[in-house]
Amino acid sequence: RGGRRRKHSRERKGERKAGKKMMKAIVHDVYGEAEVLQLREIPTPSPSETEVLVKVKAAGLHKGNWHMMSGIPYIMRLGTGLSGPSEKVMGNDISGVVHSVGSKVTKHKVGDEVFGVSKGLANGGWAEYAVCKCEDLVPKPRSVSWQDAAVVPTSAVTALEAVRDYGKVKHGQSVLILGASGGVGVYAVQFAKTFGGVVTGVCSAAKAGMVRSLGADKVIDYAAGPDVTALGVKYGVILDIAGDRTVQSLRGILTDEGTLVIVGGEGGNKVLPMGRQLYCAIVANFTKQGLKTFMSTPTEPLLEFIRGEMEGGRLKAGVEREFDLKDARKAMEEHTAGKIKGKVAIRVAM
């Protein structure tokens, strides 16, 4: 590790001598837990003719960042780098000000306040500057803080797709949200209420108050009494964001024509954590129950919907903790340990 630090120090000196503009960023050269994260000076990226360079004000932290840092599940390394991360700058959810634009960019201009996702799987969010595709940015509502705007893109878009597009929650429908206090769950609760659902959230007792404050009609402490699958109550829509119950047990508390949505790829092994998704894909052909799985990607229409909900005061970002960029390692440690109730924002340039 000491050898790597000396190598990076020599590289930085050479880049400064070459006249390259430098920026601070959180990077990782190897896969692992939070200790692999380093604050380092690296060259400021340049946008292509169709891209935008954003001066980052704040960045978000979500479960996907841990996956990119750890390289787990291992199957993802086929796309992110087998021997080490090919994209070394952590994070992707951002808010900031457009610093420069490519020659063919017409949608954004220098000085625009925006939020969205940076380019690539994990490229640039936790840094002073980030390159973004035009379609991955939308205007930041003036009434929304940099931190609030930064934490919503990935998690809120995932929740919106789960509730509206896959769960198709309707007015008066009973909705069970497993993992209601997590990064996606806090938005799923709000969207389910927006679309008229009667929401039951499952979380820890310590986070029950927060889930109620987001609009949940009922909250179940997963550690107290029988499991939710043994209570004899059936639901029209189940959103499983926690990922630790069998599909068979969840189908048992789903109405005959209800819909189960498996959100993300949690709940499997470290190599290929998609067993429940494969089960749903097969069994869905032989039942009236809807068994849905998906992997979310923020798009401009989805981000625009999120922007409208925040601007109208209907969507709360739920930021509980804020960390400076230099403390991103600590932010990841506390987030991974489950010590934080709501969302985590990283202050970059305030």
C-alpha positions, 0 to 999 in steps of 0.5 A: 500500500505504501508503494502505491501511495509513493507511485501516486505521489510521483504521478501527481507531481508529473501531472502538475508539471505538465500543466494539468488542472487537478481536483480532489476526489475519493478514489479506490485502486482495489476492491474492499471495504471502506478502508480502501477509499482515499482522498487524492488529487487527480486530473480534472476530467474533460467533457466530450463534445456531447457531455457536460462538466459539473462543479459538484456541490454535493454527492449522495451515498447509496447501497450501489456505491458499496457494491462498486467499492467492494466488487461484490457480487463478483459477477459484476467485476466482468464489467467493472474490472477483474483485477481491480476497479477500472473506474476509480472515482467513487460515487455517481449521484450529484448536484452542482453547477455546470462548469463547461459544456461540449461543443454540441451541447444545447440543453445545458449552459454554464452556470445552470444548477443541476442534479443527476448522475455522473457518467459511467458505473462509478465515475466522478460523483465523489469529486470536485468535478464530474463529467455527465451525459446531457440526458442524465442531468435535470434542473435543480429546484431552487427551493431544494438544497444541494444536499437534498438534490444530491441524494435522490437520483438513483434511490428515488428513481428506483423507488418510483419504478418499483411503485409506479411502473412495476407494482402499479400501486392504485388508490386504496390498495394495500402495500407492504414495503420490506426495508422501508427505512433504507435508501430506496425504502424511504422513497418507496413509502412516499411514492406508494402514498402519492399513488393512493396506497395503504402502506405498511412499512417493515423496519427496525424499532429505532427507525419506525418513527421516521417511516411513520413521518414519511406517511406509512399507515402502519409500521412493523418492527421486524425484530418483535413478534412473528415475522410479517409472513406469519401474521395472516395478513395479505397485501395487493402489492409487496415491495421487497427491498430488504431481500432476505425472505424467500419468494415462496413465503412472500407469495403466501401473503400476496393476494391471488392476483397481487404483485411482488416486486423484487427490488435490486439484486440483494439477498443472494450469494457473493458470486451471483445473487440473482436466485430469487430473480430467476425463481420469479422469472420462471414461476411468473409463467404459471401463476396469476400473481405478478412476480416482477424484478428489475434493475433501475437506471435513472433516465431523464423522464424519471429524473424530471418526475422526481424534480417535480415531486421535490419542487412541489414539496411532495417528496422529502429527501430524508437526509439525516447525516452530512459529511465533508468529502474528506470524511467519505470513508467514515460516511461509508463505514457508518452507512454500511454498519446501519448506523444512519436512519435516513440518507447520507449527503457528502458536501463537496463545495458548499 
